[in-house]
């Protein structure tokens, strides 16, 4: 008997259908979100502070659960995923957090290499790639430094390098250029664009309108927890 067709191959990397989210018993912080991120696409997520950008990203990364609606990642309904499947899904997602989340007891090199090490790769197979990427983001002379000795901008660049080193299927970045100068911001954006050309789906949350306008990419705009542009009607 022939295998059943794999319906996930051509599915969007991310799909939201009428998604709502609240923390505890509080009011909804996200309401009626319906949008797709097609595989291999590049999108910006914009909106004022408090609009819900970080909450939306946490739903995608599976660090929070929606209160209602459907979220699918790579064609799989996240509500139906068994607990043991979550690590596999998360390994396909690179994340740049606003608070960096670098491990203080590891060097810059070790932090950036961590996704590859966790995946079971030998140091010899990735050492040159890690060093090259760190040089590209301006940290070539900080490879053996520890996060507490880095400036905020240096920590930001290390966090971005860690997120992209494994060429994830999906990259979500929360204000990835918030602590760097304009020249480095443009360089980081070029890095994310190049990663996208290799097939990674990219979603960048930013309130920097000039940065958003510097790249011809679709924009999802949030206001008070609702999409005011870039979404679609719920099915």
C-alpha positions in Angstrom: 0.0 0.0 0.0 1.4 3.4 -0.9 2.2 5.8 1.9 -0.4 8.5 2.7 0.5 11.9 1.2 2.4 14.2 3.5 0.0 17.2 3.8 2.6 19.2 5.8 5.1 19.6 3.1 3.5 22.6 1.5 1.8 24.0 4.6 2.6 27.5 5.9 5.4 27.6 8.5 3.0 29.3 10.8 -0.8 29.6 10.6 -3.1 31.4 13.1 -6.9 31.0 12.9 -9.0 33.2 15.1 -6.4 33.0 17.9 -7.0 34.7 21.2 -4.7 34.8 24.3 -5.0 35.9 27.9 -2.8 35.6 30.9 -4.7 33.8 33.7 -8.2 35.3 34.1 -7.2 38.7 32.8 -8.6 40.3 29.6 -7.4 39.1 26.2 -4.0 40.5 25.2 -4.4 39.1 21.7 -7.8 38.7 19.9 -9.0 37.1 16.7 -5.6 36.8 15.0 -5.7 35.1 11.6 -2.6 35.1 9.4 -0.2 32.8 7.5 3.6 32.9 7.3 4.3 30.9 4.1 7.4 28.7 4.2 10.4 30.7 3.1 8.7 34.1 3.6 10.1 37.2 5.4 7.7 39.3 7.4 7.9 42.2 9.8 5.7 42.5 12.9 5.1 46.0 14.0 3.0 47.9 16.5 3.4 50.3 19.5 4.7 49.1 22.8 2.1 47.0 24.5 0.4 46.0 21.3 1.1 42.3 21.9 4.1 41.6 19.7 6.1 39.7 22.3 3.0 37.7 23.3 2.5 36.7 19.7 6.1 35.5 19.4 5.8 33.5 22.6 2.8 31.6 21.1 4.8 30.8 18.0 7.7 29.5 20.1 5.3 27.4 22.3 6.3 29.1 25.5 2.7 30.1 25.9 -0.6 28.6 24.8 -3.5 30.3 23.1 -6.8 30.7 25.0 -8.8 29.9 21.8 -8.3 29.4 18.1 -5.9 27.2 16.1 -2.1 27.6 15.8 -0.2 25.3 13.4 3.5 25.1 12.9 4.9 23.3 9.9 1.4 21.9 9.2 0.9 20.5 12.7 -1.8 21.6 15.1 0.2 22.7 18.2 -2.8 21.9 20.5 -2.5 18.2 19.4 1.2 17.9 19.8 2.3 15.4 22.4 4.7 16.7 25.0 7.5 14.6 23.6 7.2 16.2 20.2 7.8 19.8 21.5 11.6 19.6 21.6 11.7 18.5 18.0 9.5 21.4 16.9 11.5 23.9 19.0 14.7 22.7 17.4 13.4 23.9 14.1 12.9 27.4 15.4 15.6 30.0 16.1 14.6 32.7 18.6 16.2 36.1 19.3 14.8 37.2 22.7 14.8 40.8 23.9 16.6 39.8 27.1 19.2 37.8 25.1 19.1 34.7 27.4 22.8 33.9 27.0 24.2 31.4 29.5 26.6 33.3 31.8 28.9 30.4 32.5 29.6 29.8 28.8 31.9 31.8 26.5 30.5 33.6 23.5 31.7 30.8 21.3 30.0 28.2 23.4 26.8 30.1 23.6 26.6 30.5 19.8 27.6 26.8 19.2 25.0 25.5 21.8 22.3 24.6 19.2 24.8 22.6 17.2 26.2 20.9 20.3 22.7 20.0 21.5 22.0 18.5 18.1 24.9 16.2 18.6 27.4 17.8 16.2 31.2 17.5 16.9 33.1 20.7 17.7 35.4 20.1 14.7 32.4 20.2 12.4 31.2 23.6 13.4 34.1 25.6 14.9 35.1 27.4 11.7 31.4 28.3 11.0 30.9 29.7 14.5 34.1 31.8 14.3 33.2 33.1 10.9 29.7 34.2 12.0 31.1 35.8 15.1 33.5 37.8 13.0 30.7 38.8 10.7 28.7 40.3 13.5 31.7 42.1 14.9 32.5 39.7 17.8 35.6 38.1 16.3 37.8 39.4 19.2 35.2 38.4 21.9 35.0 34.7 21.2 36.4 33.7 24.6 34.6 36.4 26.5 31.7 35.6 28.9 28.3 37.4 28.6 28.6 39.5 31.8 31.6 41.2 30.3 29.8 42.2 27.1 27.9 45.4 26.4 24.2 45.2 25.6 24.9 45.5 21.9 27.5 42.8 22.0 25.1 40.5 23.9 22.5 41.2 21.2 24.8 40.2 18.4 25.8 37.0 20.2 22.1 36.1 20.7 21.4 36.7 17.0 24.4 34.6 16.0 23.2 31.8 18.3 19.7 31.9 16.7 20.9 31.7 13.1 23.9 29.4 13.4 21.9 26.2 12.8 20.0 27.7 9.8 16.6 27.0 11.4 13.4 26.4 9.4 11.8 29.4 11.2 13.5 32.4 12.8 11.6 34.8 15.1 13.4 37.9 16.3 12.0 40.3 19.0 13.6 43.7 18.4 16.8 42.2 17.1 18.4 45.6 16.4 17.3 47.4 19.5 20.7 47.7 21.1 23.0 48.3 18.1 23.9 51.3 16.1 22.2 52.0 12.7 25.1 50.5 10.7 25.1 47.3 12.6 21.3 47.2 12.5 21.5 47.2 8.7 24.2 44.5 8.8 22.0 42.3 11.0 19.1 42.8 8.7 21.2 41.7 5.7 22.2 38.6 7.7 18.5 37.7 8.3 17.7 38.4 4.6 20.5 36.1 3.5 19.2 33.4 5.9 15.8 33.8 4.4 17.2 33.3 0.9 18.5 29.9 2.1 14.9 28.9 2.9 14.4 30.0 6.5 11.0 31.6 7.2 11.7 34.9 9.1 9.5 37.0 11.4 11.1 40.2 12.8 9.3 42.2 15.4 10.4 45.8 15.4 9.0 49.3 16.2 11.8 50.8 14.0 9.8 52.0 11.0 12.9 53.1 9.1 14.3 49.6 9.5 11.0 48.0 8.4 10.9 50.3 5.3 14.5 49.4 4.4 13.4 46.0 3.2 10.5 45.2 0.8 8.7 42.7 2.9 5.1 42.2 4.1 4.2 43.7 7.4 1.8 42.4 10.1 0.7 45.4 12.2 -0.7 44.9 15.7 -2.7 47.4 17.7 -4.2 46.6 21.1 -3.8 42.9 20.5 -5.5 42.9 17.1 -4.1 42.8 13.6 -4.9 46.0 11.8 -3.1 45.0 8.6 -1.4 42.0 7.1 -3.8 39.4 8.4 -6.6 37.5 6.8 -10.2 36.7 7.6 -10.6 33.6 9.8 -11.6 30.5 7.8 
